[in-house]
């Protein structure tokens, strides 16, 4: 009787241990994803106006990266600096000289200035509250966060599997 009770207590402690391991693994995968994203050039930017409604709303967070100049196309969303402020608008025209003409989706007219590549801060990879991959923006590094999460899950599952087998073999006499 004592052995059966002891085995049940060990099982509940084991569940708590696995939950703690899972939470630690998820946290570490999340932290590692953020560090890798920052290292390869991704950065968060907060939308400060409603000029891009309904695509973006004031307060949304977009994750941007800076692609090569020839990767920007008409219709892409672009973040650029205007004074000391980041502005996020859609490219409506690319001039022969390579300047970007932009306009907010909610605005009636184009912005008054042409944007050079040097003034661009980046192009969104993640927009608002949903994942939004812009056409032509995919490359090897866009898969890094998903790959890291998958690897963390595989490591966690293999740890759980081997630990479970070990514990079952050790506690087989008590069951």
N, C-alpha and C positions, 0 to 999 in steps of 0.2 A: 504494500500500500504506500509506504513512504517513497519507494523507488518511483512509482507511477506519478505521485505528486511532484517529486523532484524533477522528473522528466518534463512535466507540463510547465513548471516554472522556467526550466531551461529553454523550452520552446518559445514562451512569451518573451524572454530576454533576447532570444535569437531574432524574433520578429522586430523588436525595437532596434537591435543592432543592424539588421538589414535596412530598415527604414532610414536610420542615421547614415549608413553608408550610401544609400541611394541619394539622399539629400546632399551629402557632401560631394558626390560625383556630379550631380546636376549643377551645383554651385560652381565647382571647379571647371566644368565644361563651359559654363556661361562666362566665367571670368577669363578663361583661356581664349574663348571666341572674341571677347571684347579686346583683349590685348593684341591678338593677331590682327584683328580688323584695324586697329589703330596703327599698328606697325606697317601694314600694307597700304595705308592711305585713306581708309574710311573715316568719316567723322560725322557726329550728329550736328544738325542745325535745326533750330526752332523756327517755325513759320510765325511771323510777327503781324500779319494782316490777313484780311479775307479776300485779297485780290485774286486768289487762285480758286475760289469756290466754284464748283462743288468738288474739285479734285483735292484741294487742300484747304484746311480751315485754320484759323488763327489758333496757335497753341499746338498744332500737330508737330511731330518731330520727324524729320527726314534724315536718312543716312546717305551722305554724298561721298563721291570719290571723283578724282579728276582724271578723266580719260584723255586720250590724244585729241588734238584739234579736229582731225578728220572724222572722229566718231560722233560728233554732234550733227543732228539732222533737224530739218524743219519738223515741228511737232514735239520735239523733246523738251523736257523741263530742264531749266538751267538755273543754277544759283550763281549770282555774281555780286561783286561789291559795288556799292554806290555810296561814296563817302566812307563812313565807318559802319555801314549797315549791309547785311546780307539781304539780297532781294531774290526771290524765287519766282520766275515767270516762264512762260512757254516761248520757244523760238518760233516766230512766224515767218521769218525770212533770213536767209544767209546771203549777204551781198557778194558781188564778184571779188571784192577785196578781202572777204573772209570775216566781215563783221556780222554779229548776230543782232537782229532786230527782234525785240521781245515784247510780250504783252501778257498781262494777267488774264486768266480765263474769265474773270468777272468784270474786267475793264472794257470800256467801249472803244478805246483807241490804243495804238501801240505806245510803248514807252518813248520818250522824246530823244533818247540817245542810242547810238549803236555801241554794242559791247565788243571789245576785243577779247581774244582768247586769254590774254594776260590778266584781264579783270574777272575771268570766270573762277569761281571757287570750286565748282563741281557739278556733277549730274547725279540725281537721286538713284540709289539702288533700292532703298526701302522708303516708301512714301506713306505718310500719315500713320494710320493704325493697321494697315494691311501691307503685305508684301506686294510690291509692284515692280516687276523687272522690265525696264525699258528695252524695246527692241534694239538689238545690236550692242547691248551693254554686257552681254555675257562673255566671260572669259574664265580662265582657270581659277582665279581668286574669288569669284562669286560663289563657288561651291565650298570654300573653306569652312564657314560657320556650320553648314549642314554636315560636312564630312567630320568635323570635330565632334559634333553632337552624336553622330552615328558611332564613331570610335569609342566615345565615352560609354555609350549604351552597351556596346559589345563587351568592353572590359568589365563593366558592372555585371552583366549577365553571366559572364564566364566566372567571375568571382563568386557570385551567388550559387552557381551550379556546383563548383568545386567545394565550396564551404558546406553546402547542403549535403553532398555525398559524404564528406568527412564527418559531419555531425550525426548523420543517420547511422554510419558505421560505429561510431563511438557509443551512441545511445541505444543501439539495437537491443542490448541486454535489458534495458529498463522498460521497453515497450511491451 
